[in-house]
Amino acid sequence: MRLAFLHSFQSEWLKRRRSHAYWLVTVGAFFTPAIVIAARLVRHQGLAAAYAADGFWRLLWHDSWESMAIFFLPMAAILTTSLITQIEYRNNAWKQLHTLPLSEATLFFSKLLVVILMLGQFLLLFDLGIWLSAVIPWLLLPGVPYPSAPIPYLDFLQQTAWYFLDCLPIVAFQYLISLRSRSFLLPIGVGFMAWVAALAALPWRYAATIPYTYCMLDYLKDEPGKKAAVPPFDIHAAALIYVLVFVVAGFWLFAAKQDKS
C-alpha cells in the first residue's frame, strides 16, 4: 500500500511539469521580491540608514508579506489546485488512472499531496526571495551595508508555517470543486468570487467563518489601522477543522462519483 502510494505520488509529481502550475509556483514566488529589488535600485537614497536599522528584517518581512497574504497566496492556492487537477481532464486520462491497480484513496491523496507540497515550495521560495531582496541591493549599490540586525529565522519560519496552514482550507475546497468539474474556469471563478467575498467580509466580526479570509486575517491581526475585525476564535484551529471537513467531503464525492471519465 505504501509503495503504491509512493509510485502514484512520484507519477503525479512528474506530471506537474506539464502544467502551468509549475511555472506559477516558481516564477510567482519571486514576483514581489523582484518588485522590491527594482524599487530599491531605483530609489536607493536612504538605503544605508534603512539597512543599519535594528528592525530591518522584520520591516522588510512585514512589507513583503502584505501583497502575498492578501492576494498572491490565495490566488496561488486557487490556481495551482485547479491547474494540477485539470491535467487529467485536459488529457482525458481519468479513465486510464482508474484502470490502474490503485485505490481511490491513493489517487485522491497523491494528487492532493502534490498540490500541498507545491504550495509549501511556493512559500519557501518566497522567503528566499525576501532575503534576496535585501542582499542584491547590498551587492549592487556602493555604500549600502549588509543589514546589521540578525535575521529572526525561527520567527519567520513559524510565521510561514502559519500562513501555509491558513491557505490549506482554500486548497482543500478548490480540490473538492476541481475534481467535480471538467471546466477549468468554474473552480477558478468560484475561488475568485470567494476571495472577493472574503475581502469584503474582513471588517465583519465573524469574517473568520469564511476560510478564504485566514491568510488576510493572519497578516492584518497586528495592524494598527484595524482593517479587519478581531476573530472571535483561533483561526488556525478553524483552518484545521475546515481542511478535515473539505478533504473528507472531497474524498467521499470522488469515491462515489459514477462517471470516472
Residue frames as qw, qx, qy, qz and C-alpha x, y, z in Angstrom:
[[0.000, 0.887, 0.463, 0.000, 0.00, 0.00, 0.00],
 [0.288, -0.822, 0.106, 0.479, 2.76, 2.44, 0.94],
 [0.424, -0.190, 0.603, 0.648, 4.76, 1.50, -2.15],
 [0.264, 0.594, 0.673, 0.354, 1.73, 2.00, -4.38],
 [0.079, -0.949, -0.254, 0.167, 1.14, 5.44, -2.89],
 [0.397, -0.624, 0.328, 0.588, 4.79, 6.38, -3.33],
 [0.390, 0.108, 0.684, 0.607, 4.73, 5.37, -7.00],
 [0.131, 0.785, 0.577, 0.186, 1.48, 7.23, -7.55],
 [0.222, -0.906, -0.065, 0.354, 2.90, 10.33, -5.89],
 [0.434, -0.374, 0.487, 0.659, 6.07, 10.16, -7.98],
 [0.320, 0.419, 0.693, 0.491, 3.96, 9.96, -11.12],
 [0.017, -0.910, -0.413, -0.022, 1.84, 12.94, -10.07],
 [0.373, -0.760, 0.126, 0.517, 4.95, 14.92, -9.14],
 [0.413, -0.086, 0.590, 0.688, 6.39, 14.37, -12.61],
 [0.217, 0.660, 0.653, 0.301, 3.11, 15.43, -14.23],
 [0.145, -0.863, -0.254, 0.412, 3.27, 18.85, -12.60],
 [0.324, -0.388, 0.399, 0.765, 5.96, 19.88, -15.08],
 [0.153, 0.330, 0.721, 0.590, 3.35, 19.63, -17.83],
 [0.126, -0.823, -0.553, 0.009, 1.18, 22.15, -16.03],
 [0.163, 0.732, -0.034, 0.661, 1.38, 25.94, -15.86],
 [0.654, -0.744, -0.080, -0.109, 1.20, 25.46, -12.08],
 [0.835, -0.127, -0.031, 0.534, 4.90, 24.57, -12.10],
 [0.378, 0.376, 0.062, 0.844, 5.81, 27.97, -13.53],
 [0.350, -0.780, -0.220, -0.469, 3.20, 29.72, -11.41],
 [0.775, -0.605, -0.091, 0.161, 4.94, 28.47, -8.26],
 [0.750, -0.050, 0.062, 0.657, 8.49, 29.01, -9.48],
 [0.266, 0.414, 0.166, 0.854, 8.07, 32.46, -11.00],
 [0.349, -0.757, -0.331, -0.442, 5.21, 33.77, -8.85],
 [0.713, -0.556, -0.270, 0.330, 7.15, 33.31, -5.62],
 [0.534, -0.188, 0.043, 0.823, 9.77, 35.84, -6.75],
 [0.164, 0.717, 0.428, 0.525, 7.36, 38.44, -8.14],
 [0.337, -0.927, -0.149, -0.073, 7.04, 40.63, -5.03],
 [0.656, -0.534, 0.182, 0.501, 10.75, 40.37, -4.11],
 [0.534, 0.273, 0.392, 0.697, 11.63, 41.36, -7.69],
 [0.009, -0.864, -0.302, -0.402, 9.46, 44.48, -7.35],
 [0.543, -0.821, -0.009, 0.177, 11.15, 45.30, -4.04],
 [0.691, -0.196, 0.293, 0.632, 14.61, 44.89, -5.60],
 [0.358, 0.544, 0.392, 0.650, 13.72, 47.10, -8.56],
 [0.213, -0.923, -0.231, -0.224, 12.27, 49.79, -6.30],
 [0.628, -0.698, 0.094, 0.331, 15.37, 49.81, -4.09],
 [0.638, 0.022, 0.346, 0.687, 17.74, 50.01, -7.01],
 [0.188, 0.687, 0.360, 0.602, 15.82, 52.94, -8.47],
 [0.306, -0.844, 0.015, -0.439, 15.20, 54.75, -5.17],
 [0.796, -0.026, -0.453, 0.400, 18.40, 53.97, -3.33],
 [0.025, 0.556, -0.304, 0.773, 18.62, 57.18, -1.33],
 [0.558, -0.465, 0.326, -0.605, 18.36, 56.39, 2.37],
 [0.916, 0.010, -0.385, -0.111, 19.02, 52.67, 1.94],
 [0.453, 0.336, -0.634, 0.529, 22.18, 52.85, 4.03],
 [0.289, -0.291, 0.473, -0.780, 20.24, 54.10, 7.04],
 [0.845, -0.074, -0.071, -0.525, 17.45, 51.55, 6.48],
 [0.830, 0.180, -0.520, 0.089, 19.91, 48.66, 6.32],
 [0.277, 0.311, -0.635, 0.651, 21.55, 49.79, 9.56],
 [0.552, -0.390, 0.116, -0.728, 18.24, 49.87, 11.46],
 [0.266, -0.219, 0.881, -0.324, 17.65, 47.27, 14.17],
 [0.623, 0.298, 0.601, -0.403, 14.24, 46.30, 12.79],
 [0.233, 0.459, -0.560, -0.649, 15.34, 46.00, 9.17],
 [0.095, 0.019, -0.966, -0.238, 14.44, 42.33, 8.63],
 [0.142, 0.456, 0.800, -0.362, 11.08, 42.50, 10.40],
 [0.292, 0.626, 0.067, -0.720, 10.07, 45.61, 8.44],
 [0.229, 0.358, -0.712, -0.559, 11.13, 44.01, 5.15],
 [0.005, 0.146, 0.989, -0.011, 9.27, 40.82, 6.06],
 [0.220, 0.549, 0.599, -0.540, 6.10, 42.68, 7.01],
 [0.311, 0.602, -0.167, -0.716, 6.10, 44.85, 3.89],
 [0.171, 0.264, -0.843, -0.436, 6.82, 41.91, 1.58],
 [0.059, 0.219, 0.967, -0.115, 4.06, 39.76, 3.05],
 [0.349, 0.394, 0.292, -0.799, 1.30, 42.32, 2.51],
 [0.556, 0.375, -0.396, -0.627, 0.70, 41.52, -1.14],
 [0.281, 0.155, -0.945, -0.064, 1.40, 37.82, -0.57],
 [0.087, 0.210, 0.853, -0.470, -1.10, 37.33, 2.26],
 [0.407, 0.456, 0.266, -0.745, -3.84, 39.47, 0.74],
 [0.649, 0.557, -0.165, -0.491, -3.60, 38.43, -2.91],
 [0.411, 0.526, -0.718, -0.195, -0.83, 36.15, -4.17],
 [0.127, -0.175, 0.947, -0.238, -1.10, 33.27, -1.68],
 [0.596, 0.319, 0.560, -0.479, -4.90, 32.82, -2.00],
 [0.631, 0.619, -0.203, -0.421, -4.62, 33.15, -5.80],
 [0.203, 0.488, -0.846, -0.075, -1.72, 30.68, -5.90],
 [0.361, -0.001, 0.874, -0.325, -3.76, 28.17, -3.89],
 [0.651, 0.489, 0.310, -0.490, -6.74, 28.59, -6.22],
 [0.556, 0.668, -0.375, -0.322, -4.81, 28.45, -9.48],
 [0.041, 0.456, -0.889, 0.010, -2.34, 25.70, -8.52],
 [0.488, 0.082, 0.801, -0.336, -5.08, 23.37, -7.31],
 [0.680, 0.566, 0.206, -0.417, -7.18, 23.92, -10.42],
 [0.421, 0.693, -0.527, -0.253, -4.26, 23.57, -12.82],
 [0.112, -0.344, 0.929, -0.073, -2.93, 20.36, -11.26],
 [0.558, 0.227, 0.714, -0.358, -6.38, 18.76, -11.20],
 [0.621, 0.646, 0.034, -0.443, -7.13, 19.75, -14.78],
 [0.015, -0.516, 0.796, 0.315, -4.14, 17.76, -16.10],
 [0.327, 0.105, 0.939, -0.006, -6.28, 14.62, -16.17],
 [0.467, 0.663, 0.467, -0.353, -9.36, 16.27, -17.68],
 [0.259, 0.774, -0.314, -0.485, -7.30, 18.02, -20.35],
 [0.124, 0.425, -0.856, -0.267, -5.71, 14.73, -21.44],
 [0.838, -0.058, -0.212, -0.499, -8.83, 12.56, -20.88],
 [0.407, 0.365, -0.804, 0.234, -6.73, 10.47, -18.52],
 [0.522, -0.333, 0.485, -0.617, -9.06, 9.83, -15.58],
 [0.950, 0.071, -0.045, -0.300, -10.32, 6.56, -17.10],
 [0.697, 0.422, -0.526, 0.245, -6.74, 5.41, -17.54],
 [0.056, -0.473, 0.632, -0.612, -5.92, 6.24, -13.92],
 [0.716, -0.190, 0.346, -0.575, -8.94, 4.31, -12.67],
 [0.931, 0.211, -0.266, -0.133, -7.87, 1.21, -14.60],
 [0.328, 0.525, -0.683, 0.387, -4.62, 1.10, -12.64],
 [0.691, -0.341, -0.628, 0.112, -4.39, -1.23, -9.60],
 [0.177, 0.148, -0.392, 0.890, -4.61, 1.76, -7.27],
 [0.115, -0.594, -0.743, 0.284, -7.25, 2.55, -4.68],
 [0.043, 0.864, 0.334, 0.374, -9.43, 5.64, -4.80],
 [0.493, -0.845, -0.016, 0.207, -7.64, 6.90, -1.70],
 [0.659, -0.223, 0.323, 0.642, -4.23, 6.56, -3.39],
 [0.348, 0.521, 0.440, 0.643, -5.36, 8.50, -6.46],
 [0.186, -0.910, -0.296, -0.223, -7.07, 11.20, -4.39],
 [0.540, -0.812, 0.052, 0.218, -4.39, 11.82, -1.77],
 [0.697, -0.081, 0.295, 0.649, -1.33, 11.50, -4.01],
 [0.277, 0.612, 0.329, 0.663, -2.55, 14.33, -6.24],
 [0.344, -0.906, -0.181, -0.167, -3.61, 16.39, -3.21],
 [0.716, -0.535, 0.091, 0.439, -0.17, 15.92, -1.66],
 [0.559, 0.265, 0.289, 0.731, 1.45, 17.28, -4.83],
 [0.018, -0.817, -0.264, -0.512, -0.65, 20.46, -4.58],
 [0.579, -0.811, -0.072, 0.046, 0.17, 20.89, -0.89],
 [0.739, -0.289, 0.181, 0.581, 3.90, 20.41, -1.44],
 [0.412, 0.493, 0.297, 0.707, 3.86, 22.88, -4.33],
 [0.226, -0.896, -0.172, -0.341, 2.29, 25.48, -2.06],
 [0.714, -0.635, 0.069, 0.287, 4.95, 24.78, 0.55],
 [0.663, 0.093, 0.273, 0.691, 7.60, 25.19, -2.16],
 [0.142, 0.774, 0.298, 0.540, 5.95, 28.45, -3.19],
 [0.435, -0.894, -0.058, -0.094, 6.22, 29.87, 0.34],
 [0.758, -0.429, 0.190, 0.454, 9.82, 28.75, 0.86],
 [0.542, 0.348, 0.308, 0.700, 10.86, 30.28, -2.46],
 [0.069, -0.886, -0.216, -0.405, 9.11, 33.48, -1.42],
 [0.623, -0.759, 0.050, 0.182, 11.08, 33.53, 1.84],
 [0.711, -0.078, 0.289, 0.636, 14.25, 33.09, -0.18],
 [0.300, 0.663, 0.334, 0.599, 13.12, 35.95, -2.40],
 [0.333, -0.931, -0.118, -0.093, 12.70, 38.22, 0.65],
 [0.692, -0.528, 0.213, 0.444, 16.29, 37.51, 1.64],
 [0.583, 0.233, 0.398, 0.668, 17.49, 38.17, -1.91],
 [0.083, 0.869, 0.312, 0.373, 15.58, 41.46, -1.97],
 [0.434, -0.887, 0.106, 0.121, 17.89, 42.61, 0.84],
 [0.723, -0.325, 0.395, 0.464, 21.11, 41.03, -0.41],
 [0.598, 0.490, 0.403, 0.489, 21.01, 42.08, -4.08],
 [0.066, 0.963, 0.058, 0.254, 20.86, 45.86, -3.40],
 [0.582, -0.739, 0.289, 0.179, 23.71, 45.37, -0.91],
 [0.755, -0.040, 0.464, 0.461, 25.76, 43.65, -3.61],
 [0.480, 0.588, 0.413, 0.504, 24.99, 46.15, -6.37],
 [0.028, -0.937, -0.112, -0.328, 24.89, 49.51, -4.61],
 [0.534, 0.217, -0.430, 0.695, 28.07, 51.01, -3.16],
 [0.094, -0.333, 0.330, -0.878, 27.73, 52.43, 0.31],
 [0.770, -0.311, -0.118, -0.544, 24.87, 50.13, 1.34],
 [0.119, -0.433, 0.848, -0.281, 25.97, 47.95, 4.27],
 [0.457, -0.175, -0.860, -0.144, 24.81, 44.42, 4.93],
 [0.547, -0.650, -0.192, -0.491, 21.92, 44.57, 7.44],
 [0.081, 0.465, -0.696, 0.541, 23.35, 44.76, 10.93],
 [0.684, -0.216, 0.365, -0.594, 20.31, 43.20, 12.60],
 [0.183, -0.147, 0.970, 0.068, 20.28, 39.37, 12.91],
 [0.513, -0.070, -0.555, -0.651, 17.67, 37.50, 10.88],
 [0.538, -0.166, 0.611, -0.556, 14.98, 36.03, 13.20],
 [0.290, 0.160, -0.861, -0.387, 14.92, 32.71, 11.34],
 [0.037, -0.233, -0.945, 0.227, 12.73, 30.82, 13.78],
 [0.270, 0.494, 0.394, -0.726, 10.10, 33.56, 13.95],
 [0.389, 0.437, -0.392, -0.710, 9.95, 33.81, 10.17],
 [0.245, 0.065, -0.942, -0.222, 9.72, 30.05, 9.68],
 [0.085, 0.342, 0.826, -0.440, 6.96, 29.85, 12.27],
 [0.349, 0.523, 0.142, -0.764, 5.01, 32.63, 10.59],
 [0.345, 0.319, -0.678, -0.565, 5.48, 30.95, 7.21],
 [0.098, -0.106, -0.988, 0.050, 4.12, 27.72, 8.69],
 [0.227, 0.467, 0.594, -0.615, 1.03, 29.56, 9.97],
 [0.398, 0.499, -0.218, -0.738, 0.42, 31.10, 6.54],
 [0.236, 0.168, -0.902, -0.320, 0.82, 27.66, 5.00],
 [0.045, 0.309, 0.903, -0.296, -1.84, 26.31, 7.35],
 [0.275, 0.503, 0.265, -0.776, -4.05, 29.31, 6.61],
 [0.401, 0.412, -0.453, -0.682, -4.12, 28.54, 2.88],
 [0.051, -0.060, 0.994, 0.077, -4.87, 24.81, 3.24],
 [0.407, 0.465, 0.660, -0.426, -8.67, 25.25, 3.54],
 [0.432, 0.659, -0.188, -0.586, -8.57, 27.05, 0.18],
 [0.147, 0.377, -0.868, -0.288, -6.61, 24.15, -1.33],
 [0.211, 0.133, 0.950, -0.188, -8.99, 21.55, 0.09],
 [0.453, 0.581, 0.440, -0.514, -12.14, 23.33, -1.09],
 [0.385, 0.649, -0.390, -0.528, -10.72, 24.10, -4.54],
 [0.001, 0.252, -0.955, -0.158, -9.65, 20.47, -4.84],
 [0.375, 0.334, 0.795, -0.340, -13.16, 19.33, -3.99],
 [0.485, 0.690, 0.141, -0.518, -14.64, 21.56, -6.71],
 [0.224, 0.622, -0.614, -0.432, -11.97, 20.84, -9.31],
 [0.160, -0.104, 0.979, 0.068, -12.48, 17.08, -9.05],
 [0.393, 0.497, 0.711, -0.306, -16.19, 17.56, -9.73],
 [0.397, 0.824, 0.097, -0.392, -15.86, 19.88, -12.71],
 [0.767, 0.269, 0.351, 0.465, -14.45, 19.29, -16.17],
 [0.240, 0.909, 0.107, 0.324, -14.39, 23.05, -16.68],
 [0.599, 0.065, -0.278, 0.748, -11.12, 24.78, -15.86],
 [0.006, -0.441, 0.003, -0.898, -12.84, 28.15, -15.38],
 [0.605, -0.595, -0.383, -0.365, -15.56, 27.06, -12.95],
 [0.738, -0.439, -0.336, 0.387, -13.28, 26.26, -9.96],
 [0.409, 0.063, -0.058, 0.908, -11.22, 29.39, -10.61],
 [0.202, -0.517, -0.278, -0.784, -14.37, 31.51, -10.88],
 [0.681, -0.610, -0.389, -0.112, -15.75, 30.11, -7.63],
 [0.699, -0.270, -0.242, 0.616, -12.41, 30.65, -5.91],
 [0.236, 0.259, 0.060, 0.935, -12.11, 34.21, -7.18],
 [0.394, -0.610, -0.307, -0.616, -15.63, 35.08, -6.01],
 [0.753, -0.532, -0.356, 0.153, -14.91, 33.54, -2.62],
 [0.568, -0.065, -0.143, 0.808, -11.73, 35.62, -2.37],
 [0.034, -0.435, -0.165, -0.885, -13.64, 38.82, -3.24],
 [0.609, -0.622, -0.364, -0.330, -16.29, 37.92, -0.65],
 [0.747, -0.347, -0.320, 0.468, -13.51, 37.36, 1.90],
 [0.329, 0.181, -0.038, 0.926, -12.06, 40.80, 1.20],
 [0.297, -0.528, -0.249, -0.756, -15.47, 42.42, 1.63],
 [0.737, -0.534, -0.388, -0.148, -16.12, 40.50, 4.85],
 [0.568, 0.185, -0.482, 0.640, -12.89, 41.47, 6.64],
 [0.124, -0.364, 0.314, -0.868, -14.47, 44.20, 8.84],
 [0.758, -0.337, -0.289, -0.478, -17.24, 41.77, 9.87],
 [0.490, -0.570, 0.564, -0.343, -16.88, 40.28, 13.32],
 [0.835, -0.045, 0.540, -0.097, -17.49, 36.77, 12.01],
 [0.506, 0.706, -0.407, -0.282, -15.31, 37.05, 8.91],
 [0.116, -0.468, 0.876, -0.025, -13.30, 34.10, 10.22],
 [0.730, 0.182, 0.594, -0.284, -16.22, 31.81, 9.39],
 [0.722, 0.677, -0.073, -0.123, -15.12, 32.25, 5.75],
 [0.854, -0.285, 0.243, 0.361, -11.97, 30.13, 5.30],
 [0.611, 0.562, 0.155, 0.535, -10.70, 32.28, 2.44],
 [0.120, -0.945, 0.053, -0.300, -10.05, 35.10, 4.94],
 [0.833, -0.508, -0.024, 0.218, -7.44, 33.30, 7.05],
 [0.678, 0.172, 0.047, 0.713, -4.31, 34.44, 5.20],
 [0.050, 0.686, 0.111, 0.717, -5.58, 38.04, 5.29],
 [0.599, -0.753, -0.104, -0.250, -6.64, 37.91, 8.94],
 [0.858, -0.277, -0.067, 0.427, -3.32, 36.44, 9.96],
 [0.493, 0.305, 0.042, 0.814, -1.48, 39.33, 8.33],
 [0.113, -0.636, -0.141, -0.750, -3.85, 42.07, 9.50],
 [0.647, -0.567, -0.504, 0.078, -4.21, 40.90, 13.10],
 [0.551, -0.451, -0.187, 0.677, -1.50, 43.28, 14.32],
 [0.262, 0.473, 0.291, 0.790, -2.33, 46.18, 12.02],
 [0.093, -0.277, -0.435, 0.852, -2.90, 49.42, 13.95],
 [0.273, 0.024, -0.289, -0.917, -5.46, 50.58, 11.40],
 [0.448, 0.182, 0.765, -0.425, -7.82, 47.73, 12.31],
 [0.385, 0.253, -0.522, -0.718, -8.67, 46.92, 8.70],
 [0.586, -0.114, -0.764, -0.246, -10.08, 43.61, 9.86],
 [0.678, -0.558, 0.073, -0.474, -12.18, 42.58, 12.83],
 [0.123, -0.455, 0.847, -0.246, -10.51, 40.50, 15.53],
 [0.603, -0.065, -0.733, -0.308, -11.61, 36.87, 15.05],
 [0.645, -0.500, 0.220, -0.534, -13.69, 35.53, 17.97],
 [0.949, -0.197, 0.248, 0.006, -11.84, 32.19, 17.78],
 [0.424, -0.523, 0.602, 0.429, -8.46, 30.73, 16.80],
 [0.648, 0.596, -0.185, -0.437, -8.28, 30.85, 13.01],
 [0.188, 0.484, -0.848, -0.102, -5.52, 28.23, 12.90],
 [0.338, 0.056, 0.893, -0.293, -7.69, 25.70, 14.72],
 [0.610, 0.534, 0.288, -0.510, -10.59, 26.64, 12.45],
 [0.409, 0.616, -0.553, -0.383, -8.34, 26.13, 9.40],
 [0.049, -0.234, 0.971, -0.027, -7.58, 22.57, 10.52],
 [0.473, 0.313, 0.708, -0.420, -11.27, 21.83, 11.01],
 [0.573, 0.642, -0.035, -0.509, -12.16, 23.20, 7.57],
 [0.232, 0.518, -0.779, -0.265, -9.35, 21.18, 5.96],
 [0.220, -0.027, 0.961, -0.163, -10.61, 17.97, 7.54],
 [0.528, 0.485, 0.500, -0.486, -14.21, 18.67, 6.53],
 [0.505, 0.683, -0.244, -0.468, -13.36, 19.59, 2.93],
 [0.123, 0.440, -0.873, -0.171, -10.93, 16.69, 2.46],
 [0.335, 0.120, 0.902, -0.244, -13.39, 14.12, 3.84],
 [0.553, 0.599, 0.326, -0.479, -16.22, 15.56, 1.73],
 [0.368, 0.678, -0.476, -0.423, -13.99, 15.74, -1.33],
 [0.031, -0.281, 0.955, 0.087, -12.84, 12.14, -0.98],
 [0.446, 0.300, 0.773, -0.338, -16.39, 10.88, -0.43],
 [0.549, 0.686, 0.080, -0.471, -17.61, 12.67, -3.56],
 [0.231, 0.613, -0.687, -0.314, -14.59, 11.43, -5.53],
 [0.161, -0.131, 0.977, -0.041, -15.07, 7.82, -4.48],
 [0.443, 0.423, 0.700, -0.367, -18.83, 7.92, -5.02],
 [0.335, 0.566, -0.265, -0.705, -18.63, 9.51, -8.46],
 [0.829, 0.261, 0.482, -0.112, -20.24, 7.24, -11.04],
 [0.668, 0.733, -0.013, 0.127, -18.68, 8.78, -14.12],
 [0.719, -0.501, 0.206, 0.436, -14.94, 8.15, -13.82],
 [0.631, 0.486, 0.262, 0.546, -14.05, 9.91, -17.08]]
